[in-house]
């Protein structure tokens, strides 16, 4: 591996840890705070995963520990994984207290996602404006864009005097340039007047004769990307943050549904739209090199936080949703204490999660996602 490759790998790994570790700690902090509030005894709050490195502090009932694996944290409750006669044990608490503690981590991740997107919408206001990249091909040297003298990086302002709304980049799942593409396509074979702006904001009007597009020759001969601009305000930012979180979770839910179908029908094929730690780390490394890296990293952190929230409500025993299901079933069938079936359910669920992560990571590496 070259020096640049090693440097990229280190940046990717450190960036991933700086994103993932705080999100996991916030999740566990939700469990910790609510357990304390409802009177359930918290034995340990760990930074990182065991083996334990050292005890960094303690209060009247909780040890605060530093552990060797820097991939998050955990909260250990009295009576959560073993029988206990302590009246403040998790297993001896009422069902509503158990559920509140278990869903608190998910709630914390949702709140974090909304707050991060609020910061993005307010501080950066990422309004999507179509930025043009001129297509150049030796077989097609005289595109309408080249003939009209359009330049890379110029942004579209209007077509024949018709401007369009500039949607927020927090409208996940939407194509921000759909209206511009439709308008260009509707004027195929015609002459139009474009107003474009350069990086400084200076505008100019350009006459362009659009051609009738084919599969490999678009009407104008440009690729439309997006650039962000504008000034945010708190009210609009709050609405965009909530809407963006809902949209992100909808896309995640759809991806999970597609993933289940992929596993059932094509388990040997790479899952579309799904990445493991290696793929995410690679994305972090690439994003960190972009001019608007701070905004993009905050957006990525928000989406990962929403992802953690949604995944954790799944009814898998090792996850919070699975634990809630087990607590409800125990109350319905009058089961008390921690039984062997429950312990095996947690072990099996955890093994399935590790296997899934390994499966996804394999395809990360095959696809070249290794940084």
C-alpha positions, 0 to 999 in steps of 0.5 A: 500500500502506498503512503497516500493509501495508508494516510487515507486509511488512517483518516477513514478509520479515525473519522469513522470512530469520531462519528460512531463512538459518540453516537453509541455513547449517546445511545447508552447515555439514554439507557443510563439516564432513564435507568437512574430516573426510574430507580433501576440500579446501574452497575457499570457505564463502560466507554468502549467494549471489554476487556476492561482497561481501567476503572476511571471513576465510580459513585454510590452505585455505578463504576465508570470504566475504560475498555480496550475496544474503542467502538462505543460503550455499554450500560450494565444493569442489575438483573438484566442478564442474570437473576437478582433479588435486588428490588432495584434490579431490571428484572424486578422493575415494572414493565413500563419502567423496563420499556422506558429504559430500553427505548431511551437509546433509540429516542436519544439517537432520533433526537441526535439525528434531528439536532444534527440536521438542524445544525446543517440546515441552519448553519449551512442551509444546503439548498441544492442549485444545479451545477453544470459539468460540460460533457466532453467526448472526442466522438461528440465534440460539438455539443450545444453546451460547448457551442454556446460557451458554457463552462464547468461549474456554472449554475443554472438560474433559469430556462427561458425566464423560468426559474425553479424552486431550489430544494434543500439537500435534506430532502433525501430521496428526491432528485433536486434537478428533476425539474431542470432536466424535464424542462430541458427535455421539453425544449428538445430541438428548440432554441432557449435562453439560459441564465447561468451564474459563475462561482462569484455569482455573476450572471450572464444570458446564453442562447443555446440550440438544444438538440433532440437527445439520444441515449448517449447524447443529452439535449444540452450536453451537460451533467447536472450536479448540485452545489449548496448556497443560501442563508438559513433561519432557525424556524425553517431549519427546524422543519427541515431537520424533522422532515429530513430525519423522517425521510432518512428513516423512510429510505433506511426502512426501504433499504432494510426491506430490499435487504431481506429480499436480497438475502432470501433470493440472492445471498451471494450477491452484494446487497445494494445500498448497504455498507458495513464498517469498511464501506462507511469508513471509506465514504468518511475518508472521501467526504473528509476531502471535500470542500464542504466536508464539515456539512457532509460529515454532519449529514452523514452522522445524522443519517447513521444516528437515524440508522442506529435508531431504526435498527435498534427497534427491530425485534431481534433479541440482542437489540432493544426492540427484541428485548422489549418483545421479550419483556412483554412476552414474559409479562403475558406468560407470567415468566419471572427471572432470566431463563436459559431460553432468554439467554440463548435468544440473546446469544443467538441474536448477537451471533446473527448480528456479527454474521451479518456484519461480516457478510456485509463487510465481505462485500465492502472489500470485494467492491473495493470499499476498503480504504 
